[in-house]
Amino acid sequence: MDLDAVRTFVAAADAGQFQEAAARLSITQQAVSKRVAALEKELAVRLFTRTPRGAQLTIDGQAFLPHARELLRVAERADASVRPGRRALRVDVVNRRIAPAVLLQDFYRVHPGVELDVITLAADFHGAVAAIEAGTIDATFHAVPVAAQELPDVIRTAAVIDEPHELLVGPRHPFADARAVTPAQLAGHRIWMPGLPSGTEWGDYYDQLAAAFGLTIDVIGPVFGNEALLAEIADSATLSTLVGARSWYMWPDRYDLRRVPIRDPSPIYPMSIIWRADNPHPALQKLRDFLDVRREVREAEIWLPAWAS
């Protein structure tokens, strides 16, 4: 399969317009059209439907897109395998709103000369470890729910983040004006986290948290995104959700949402940096040194899941 055609298809899918894809790839719009047409001919399907607003993926195009991305990732790994240290440091932050993304941005402020490729893998701990082992990424941030002896020999981990939780509520919620709440006070109040996946380390964390303090964590309902979740909480006198103390969330002033610390004890979500012991990338050690310096001392009154205790 022609990788240039695949790369052009992905660029067009991301841009939503052939003209914008051409600008990103520094080629003509006609060249984009020819490459996509050749790929469609090879696959014997239509990948795009032209609309007045640009190019929209067909169902076949949507199905092909993740595989196209994987083809390009494999090609990048093959190239990087013979050029160690020449590509950007590729770090998975899991989610661009949470503490690892904040820390990585702080690292870049201190080391602006380091080339960074910040990505978000759609993977749990085991998937992320597999990506590290395969060399797809250089480092990732995850909770480590297994013992060290259960990890592949080449994998290393170091605890770097203890993320306290806060309760996010609207202005009419009973805890809206509280300076802090305890986990015991949250029993009987609906904590809404729609789409929380089971079978992952974070799903297990919240299961243990709910069991430890008798909490009601509601994961039922379709996921319409963070913006819809924040709007629902702002308009409700009963709904709340849990957010990391260092997570980024933005909302209109009219929502008047409140972030209330949870204390006595403070539930902590522990995260580690994970990397390959034989990774030669020169920026990886800089990142690890930076995180070692920024490591915080745990408070006395905290709660941790069983696998982190």
N, C-alpha and C positions, 0 to 999 in steps of 0.2 A: 504493500500500500504506500502511495506517495505521501511522505510525511509533510511535505510542503502544502499539499492539498488538505491534509488533516489539520495542520497548524492554521491554515486560512479558514477552514470551517469553524474551528474553535474561536478564532478572533472575531469572525462574523457573528457567531452565536452570542458572544459576550457583548459585542458592540450593538447588536440589533440593527445594524446598517452596514451594507457593503462598503459604502463610502468611508465610514469611520474605520472599518477593518483595514481598508487599503491604506489609510493614513498611518495606522498603528504599525503596519507591516512594511511601510515605505514602498508600496507598489501601486499600480493603477487599479482603479475600480474594475476595469475590464479584465485585468489579470485575476482579481478576486472571483469574478463571475465565472471565468474559464476554469479555475481550479475547483470551485464548488461544483460546476457542471460535470467536470471529469470525475470527481468523487461520487456524485450521484449516479453517473453512468456505471461506474465500477460496482457500486452497491446495489444498483437497480432499484433505487427508491428516491423519492423527493425528500430532501432534507430541509428546505425552506419554502415558505409561501410568501410571495411578495405582497406587501400591504402599503397603503398610502404613507404609513409611518416608518416603513423600513422592511426588514426581513424577519419573519416569525418562524420559529422552528415548527416543523410538522411533528406528528407523534413519532415517526421514525427518527427524525432529527433529535428529539428529546431522548429517545432510547440510545442513540449512537453517541451522544455527547460525553457521558462519563467514560465510555470506552476510548473515545478519541483523546480525552485528557490523559488517560492511563497510558496510551500509546506514546504521547509526548513525554510523559514522566519517565517511561522506560528508556526512551531515546536520550533524555537528559542524564539519566543515571549511567548509561553506557558511555556518554561523552565525559562525564565527571570522573568515571573510573580510571581514565588515563590522564586526567588533568587535576590531580589532588591539590586543593588549596586555591584553585583559580576561580572557582565560582563563589557566589555569595553564601554566607552562612545561612542555612535553611532551618528555620525554627518554627515549630508548631506551637501556637499559643492556645489551641483548643477553641477559643471564642474571643473575638476582638474586644468584648466588653469587660472581660474579667481580669483578675490580678496579674496573670502572666503577661498579658498585653501591656498593662501599665508598667510593669517592671522592665519589659524589653524596650519600651520607649525611653525609660529612664537610662537604661544602658546605652542606647544610641545617642542620647544627649551627652553622655560622658565620653563616648567613643564615636564621634560623628564620621570618622574615616572608615569604619567597618561597614562593609557591604552586607546588608541583611535582606533575606527573602522571608517575610513573615507570612505564614500560611495557617490555615485552619483545617486540619484533617477531620473528616467525618468518621472518627474512630474512637473506640473506648481504649482502655489501657493496653489490652492485648494487641489490638490493631496498631496502636502507636508503637509498641515495642517491636512488632514485626516490621514496621516501616523504618525504624532505627536500624534494626538488624540487617535489612536489605540495602541500607544506604540511601533510601529515598529522602530522608531528612537527617539533619545533624543532631538535633535535640528536640525534645518535647517536654511539656509540663503536664504531669498527671499525678493523681493519687496513686500510690503503689499498694494494692490490696493483697499482695502475696509476699511470702518470705524471700529473702535474697537468694537462697539456695534453689528456689523454683525458677529463677530467671536464667536465660541463656548465659553461658560463660562470658560472652563478650560484652554483655550489657552492664552498665554502671548506673547507679542512682544516687542522688543526694537531696535530702530534704531542704527546701529553700523557702517555702511559703506556708504560713499558717493564716488561713483566711477566716476571720470572724464573720458571723452572720449578723445581718440586720433585718428587722421586719419592715416591709414597705407597705404603708397603708394610706388611705385617702383621708380627707379632713373630717369625715363624719364617723370614722372608725373609733371604737372605745379606747384604743391606745394612741390615738392621733396626737395627744398632748403629753404623752408619757416621756420622761427623760430616758427611761430604759425599762425593759421588761425581762422577766425570767422565763426560762423554758416552761416552767410549771404554770405560769400565768397564761400561756398560749393554749393550754389544753381546753378543748371545747370551742375554739375559734377556728374558722375555716381558712386554711392556708392553701392557696390555689397555685398549682404548678402544672398546668396542662401540658401533656406530651412528655413528661419526665420518663425517660426510657428505663424499663426494667432490664436486669441482666448486665448492667454496667456498674462501674465502681461508684459513680455518683448516684445511681438509683439505689444501690445497696446502702450508701451513706444515709440517704434520707429515710430509707426503711428503718435503719437502726435508730436514727434520731427520733422518728415518730414512736417507735416502740419504747425507747428509753423514757420519754416524757409524756406519753399518752396523747400525742398530737394527731390532728386530723389533716393530713396532706392529701389534697384532692388533685389527682392527675387526669381526671376524666375531662373530655371535651376536645374539640378540634383546636389545632394550633394556628392562630392567625398572626402570630408574630408578637414581638415585645411591645410595639406601639398599641396594638389592640388590647393586650393584657394590662398595660398601664392605664388606658382609658377606662376599662372595666373597674379596676381597683379605685380609681379616682372618683367614680360615680357611685361606689358602693359603701354602705355602712358596715358591712360584715366581711367582705373579702380582704385578704392580705396575701403577700407572697414573701419569700425569703430571697435576699440578695447578699452578695459578698460585700464586705465593708469597703473594698477598694474597686468594686465594679463600677463601670461607667454606664449611667442611664440618663437620658435627657427627655424632658417632657415640657409641654406648655405651662407657663406660670399659672394659668387658670386651674390646672389640675390640683395644685397645692398638696402634692404628695409629701409624706413624711417618712424619713428613714429613722427607725428607732433601734438603738443598740440592744442586743440580747446579752444578758449577763447573769452571773451567779447560777450555774456556770455559763461561760460563753462557748457555744458550739463552734468548733474549729474544723474547717475542711483542709487537711494537710496535702500539700502538693510538692512533688519532687521534680528536679530536672533529670532527664534520662538521656543517656548518650552511649555511643560505642567506645569502649576503652581504646581501640586502635584507630580512632578517627584522627587524622593528621591536620584537620583544618586549623590554621593558626588563630582564628578568632574564637574558637570554641573555648580555649583556656581563658581568654579574656572575659568571656561571658561567665564562666564558672567562678572566676576570681571575684567578679563584680557581685554575683549573687551571694557568695560567702560573706562578703563585707556587709551586705544588706540584710543578712539573716537576722530575724528578730527573736528575742527571748520569749518563750511562752509564758503567758500569765498563769498565776497559781490556780485560779478557778476556771478551768476549761473542761469541755467535754470532747472526747475523740471517739471515732468509731473503733470497734474491737480490733480491726486489723491494723490500726495505727497506734494503739495503746501499748 
